[in-house]
Amino acid sequence: MNALRNKVSLIGRLGRDPETVSFDSGKSITKFSMATHQRYKQKNGEWDEQVQWHNVNAWGPLGDKMREALEKGSKVMVEGRLLHQTYETKAGERKNRTVVEANEFLVLSSPYKGEAAE
């Protein structure tokens, strides 16, 4: 391994339509949430599923393409890097969040419309 890298790859479904925010500087950012899930067998032999929600950001032209190609329920593969952010709420409370900053994506299917479970 030549370099240590911050790289993440997720496959999941969008939880909401992508939303784009434009800034006075001319830059824009597109944001959406996506869910991933993992099935596992419990000790008692029953299957269970764990769902994780991820916040995804994409800057500029990539974000514009994502907004045009994706909608709530779309199945997508996103690659990017993890960013850990700290922010303060209106009540003055410090919070942390992790965001995936996308650098590429691939549409895997259209929104979920009653297709068989995977």
VEXDREN-2710 file (C-alpha; in Angstrom, 1 decimal):
% VEXDREN-2710
k/r/px/py/pz
1/MET/0.0/0.0/0.0
2/ASN/1.6/3.2/-1.2
3/ALA/-0.7/5.7/0.6
4/LEU/-3.2/5.7/3.4
5/ARG/-6.5/6.9/1.9
6/ASN/-9.9/8.1/3.1
7/LYS/-12.2/6.3/0.7
8/VAL/-15.7/5.0/1.2
9/SER/-18.0/3.1/-1.2
10/LEU/-21.7/2.7/-0.4
11/ILE/-24.6/1.0/-2.2
12/GLY/-28.1/2.0/-1.0
13/ARG/-31.3/3.8/-1.7
14/LEU/-32.0/7.6/-1.4
15/GLY/-34.2/8.6/1.5
16/ARG/-35.1/11.9/-0.1
17/ASP/-34.8/13.8/-3.3
18/PRO/-31.4/15.5/-3.8
19/GLU/-31.5/19.2/-2.9
20/THR/-29.0/21.8/-4.3
21/VAL/-28.0/25.0/-2.5
22/SER/-26.2/27.7/-4.5
23/PHE/-23.9/30.2/-3.0
24/ASP/-23.1/33.8/-3.9
25/SER/-19.6/32.7/-5.0
26/GLY/-21.2/30.7/-7.8
27/LYS/-20.5/27.3/-6.1
28/SER/-23.2/24.8/-5.3
29/ILE/-23.6/21.8/-3.2
30/THR/-26.2/19.0/-3.6
31/LYS/-27.2/17.0/-0.5
32/PHE/-29.3/13.8/0.1
33/SER/-29.5/11.0/2.5
34/MET/-29.2/7.3/1.6
35/ALA/-29.8/4.1/3.5
36/THR/-27.7/1.0/3.5
37/HIS/-28.6/-2.3/5.2
38/GLN/-27.0/-5.4/6.4
39/ARG/-28.7/-8.7/7.1
40/TYR/-27.4/-11.0/9.8
41/LYS/-28.4/-14.1/11.7
42/GLN/-29.0/-13.7/15.4
43/LYS/-27.9/-16.3/18.0
44/ASN/-31.4/-17.7/18.0
45/GLY/-31.2/-18.4/14.3
46/GLU/-33.6/-15.6/13.2
47/TRP/-32.6/-13.1/10.5
48/ASP/-32.4/-9.4/11.3
49/GLU/-31.6/-6.3/9.4
50/GLN/-29.7/-3.3/10.4
51/VAL/-30.2/0.0/8.5
52/GLN/-27.7/2.8/8.5
53/TRP/-28.4/6.3/7.2
54/HIS/-25.7/8.3/5.5
55/ASN/-25.6/12.0/4.6
56/VAL/-24.1/12.6/1.1
57/ASN/-22.8/15.9/-0.3
58/ALA/-21.6/16.6/-3.8
59/TRP/-20.1/19.8/-5.1
60/GLY/-20.6/21.6/-8.4
61/PRO/-21.2/19.7/-11.6
62/LEU/-21.2/16.3/-9.9
63/GLY/-24.0/17.4/-7.6
64/ASP/-26.0/18.8/-10.5
65/LYS/-25.7/15.4/-12.3
66/MET/-26.8/13.6/-9.2
67/ARG/-29.8/15.9/-8.7
68/GLU/-30.9/15.3/-12.4
69/ALA/-30.3/11.5/-12.3
70/LEU/-31.5/10.5/-8.8
71/GLU/-34.7/10.8/-6.8
72/LYS/-36.1/9.3/-3.5
73/GLY/-35.9/5.5/-3.7
74/SER/-33.2/5.4/-6.4
75/LYS/-30.6/2.6/-5.8
76/VAL/-27.1/4.1/-6.2
77/MET/-23.5/3.4/-5.6
78/VAL/-21.6/6.4/-4.3
79/GLU/-17.8/6.7/-3.8
80/GLY/-16.1/9.5/-1.9
81/ARG/-14.4/10.3/1.3
82/LEU/-15.6/10.7/4.9
83/LEU/-15.7/14.1/6.5
84/HIS/-16.3/14.5/10.3
85/GLN/-17.9/17.8/11.1
86/THR/-18.7/19.7/14.3
87/TYR/-21.4/22.2/14.5
88/GLU/-23.4/24.1/17.1
89/THR/-27.2/24.0/17.4
90/LYS/-29.4/27.1/17.9
91/ALA/-29.5/26.1/21.6
92/GLY/-25.7/26.2/21.8
93/GLU/-25.2/22.5/21.9
94/ARG/-22.1/21.0/20.1
95/LYS/-22.9/18.2/17.7
96/ASN/-20.9/15.9/15.5
97/ARG/-21.8/14.3/12.2
98/THR/-20.1/12.3/9.5
99/VAL/-20.8/13.2/5.8
100/VAL/-19.8/11.3/2.7
101/GLU/-18.3/13.8/0.2
102/ALA/-19.0/12.1/-3.1
103/ASN/-16.6/12.1/-6.0
104/GLU/-18.5/9.7/-8.3
105/PHE/-21.7/7.8/-8.5
106/LEU/-23.5/5.1/-10.5
107/VAL/-27.3/4.7/-10.8
108/LEU/-28.1/1.1/-10.2
109/SER/-31.9/1.2/-10.5
110/SER/-34.9/3.5/-10.5
111/PRO/-36.9/4.2/-7.3
112/TYR/-38.3/1.3/-5.3
113/LYS/-41.8/0.6/-6.5
114/GLY/-42.7/-2.7/-5.0
115/GLU/-39.9/-4.8/-6.5
116/ALA/-38.9/-8.0/-4.8
117/ALA/-36.7/-7.7/-1.7
118/GLU/-33.0/-8.2/-2.4
END
